[in-house]
Amino acid sequence: MSYQDDPYTSRSDAGRFGRWLASRRAETWMFFAAGVLLGGLFF
């Protein structure tokens, strides 16, 4: 799956977000998964 084909990820802010995710992947995805889980349960 190549992210370069997606027009949304080719923007500069998406690039910064990608580098930000790469710098702290585990914590970010744990909080993201917890937020989605809690959001799905309560909302």
C-alpha positions in Angstrom: 0.0 0.0 0.0 1.7 3.2 -1.2 0.8 6.4 0.6 2.3 8.5 -2.2 -0.7 7.7 -4.5 -3.1 9.3 -2.0 -3.5 13.0 -2.8 -4.2 13.8 0.9 -0.9 12.5 2.2 1.1 14.4 -0.4 0.4 17.7 1.4 3.0 19.2 3.7 0.8 19.1 6.8 0.2 15.4 6.3 4.0 14.9 5.9 4.6 16.6 9.2 1.9 14.5 10.8 3.5 11.4 9.3 6.9 12.3 10.8 5.2 13.2 14.1 3.6 9.7 14.1 6.9 8.0 13.3 8.6 9.8 16.2 6.1 8.5 18.8 4.2 5.7 17.2 3.3 3.4 20.1 2.0 6.0 22.5 0.1 7.8 19.8 -1.7 4.7 18.5 -2.5 3.5 22.0 -4.2 6.7 22.8 -5.9 6.8 19.4 -7.2 3.2 19.8 -8.4 4.0 23.4 -10.2 7.2 22.1 -11.9 5.3 19.3 -12.9 2.5 21.7 -14.3 4.9 24.3 -15.9 7.0 21.6 -17.6 3.9 20.1 -18.8 2.8 23.5 -20.2 6.0 24.8 -21.1 7.9 21.6 
